[in-house]
């Protein structure tokens, strides 16, 4: 029969030789393999990550928990344009837009801002399309923080209280990655 | 035997008992560490330095677990099963010679629980009783998986005991005695000079085929992989100890390790020269003539080195058992029976004929 693909191979079923039937050579082969692993584990580092003390490093492209960014002056960048909500394939983002009042220029960057901004972490698929859609570079998925498990469903709806990044430079992040103390100091001197 | 001597022997029996249990305890730890290392992992290392207190933690866990009796189980036999398994496992270590005798003035302390001239027969008798512990436990559980596991254990042990006994007959033909001490003492070479014959007097070099048969059967007798059909998690859940919990379960698992200890001890006595070690008589000569030790102490140090050698052999054996366990997959049941009845038993009979022929023509003695 003509074979359908080039991958097909004719298998020969040869009768086993005496050495193969005796089974002992195969056993010793297996034993030598496991012994090599024994010495590898005893001398080199094992693959185990001892969890509470060590943690597995995150991938640099990991997409974790969202953060709403502030600009250099500490003002919220989000202008509640709604593009992230439109881009979201899981329809996890809802927001209410409001107009900036006089005297709030230090709080919000644009004249329009998000009065409420909620992401349902149970719906979110962490695809990062909101991050791509945002014209103001306001929403990012942090590369070093996962959405933690919770007991109640409503605790998964993250409002602005949990999404907006803190004002203090030490807690800020850049492109979703927590600032190092040096970067935080630099930012602090810029703000001053 | 005088009364003080009897007391000393009693102490030796108790020490043997304690050592068997201690080794079984640390076998559980060693098994996990060796398994981990063979699989590039770390193993238990939290409880104490290097996790050495892990057996203690396991024991606390087992003792505080719920004691479960399945409905319809025969309660008396259900409790009796693990007890019997443990008792038989511990009893067989009594006749194993761990060393020569210690000399303190007029008192001699033999480092062997009881010296009986049918030691090998005794070990075999006790080991074959061990299957009753499994059988009773499996039957009393009122569970089909347990019963299947117990029946498998019984048929497996009976099948492999035959081949094991036949492999042993070849050794006994050469040694002409059933006493384990006598067999040990025959595997040594008295005389001066530098020679490797201290090792080549071991039975393993005179009986290589018999040794292979014996070790395969020892794996089957102790229900270790690749012959752990009686507990066979993938088919029988847990085999004969499916319904067991708490320390009764612990006793079954413990009995297995005590059996491994006894099997390796018997193996080192029969095939690896027991408490003999290379250059031992040169060492004794050195101690008596070149050092200022008294004759008694020179002898005692020589004997204690023998005990160390014996335990080194036992630990190597135990390591080999674990190494094999984490390398080989389990046999299928029909493969197990075919191996036992159609390969090992004929091979063992052939080995007897071969040995008989070689003895008749004076090649070996």
Interface residues (C-beta under 8 A of the other chain):
Chain A: X24 X27 X30 X31 X33 X34 X35 X37 X38 X40 X41 X42 X46 X47 X48 X50
Chain B: X34 X36 X37 X38 X39 X40 X41 X42 X212 X323 X324 X326 X327 X328
